[in-house]
Amino acid sequence: MKVRVDDDRCGGHGVCVAVCPDVFALTDDGYAEALVDEVPAELVTAVREAVAGCPEHAVTLG
């Protein structure tokens, strides 16, 4: 399963980082980025929580 952060939509709230810091981080500019392309199976639930919690709907799974 792939995870993506839409740079144009990310508002830098950091919800995804708080929920799943093994997959997400904030850049020096304060916006989220995915640290991995493929989500490890043991982190899928946390990434789904990050997707659901993103106020800008910038995080997607596919």
QUIWONOR-V762402 format. One record per pair of residues at least 12 apart in sequence whose ideal C-beta (glycine too) atoms are under 10 Angstrom apart, sorted by the first residue. I is the first residue (numbers start at 1). J is the second residue. Records with the same first field share a line. If there is no record, write none. Layout:
I->J  J
This chain:
1->37  38  39  40  41  43  44  47  48  61  62
2->34  36  37  38  39  60  61  62
3->16  20  23  24  34  35  36  37  38  39  43  44  47  48  50  51  59  60  61  62
4->34  37  58  59  60  61  62
5->23  24  27  31  32  33  34  50  54  56  58  59  60
6->32  54  56  57  58  59  60
7->27  29  31  32  33  58
8->56  58
9->31  32  54  55  56  57  58  59  60
10->26  27  29  30  31  32  33  54  56  57  58  59
11->30  31  32  54  55  56  58
12->26  27  29  30  31  32  56  58
13->26  30  31  32  53  54  55  56  58
14->26  30  31  32
15->32  49  50  51  52  53  54  55  56  58  59
16->32  33  34  46  47  49  50  51  53  54  58  59
17->32  33  35  50
18->49  50  53
19->46  47  48  49  50  51  52  53  54  59
20->34  35  39  43  44  45  46  47  48  49  50  51  53  59
21->35  46  50
22->35  36  39  40  42  43  46  47
23->35  36  39  40  43  44  46  47  50  59
24->36  46  47  50  54  59
31->58
32->50  54  56  58  59
34->47  50  59
39->61
44->61
47->59  61
48->61
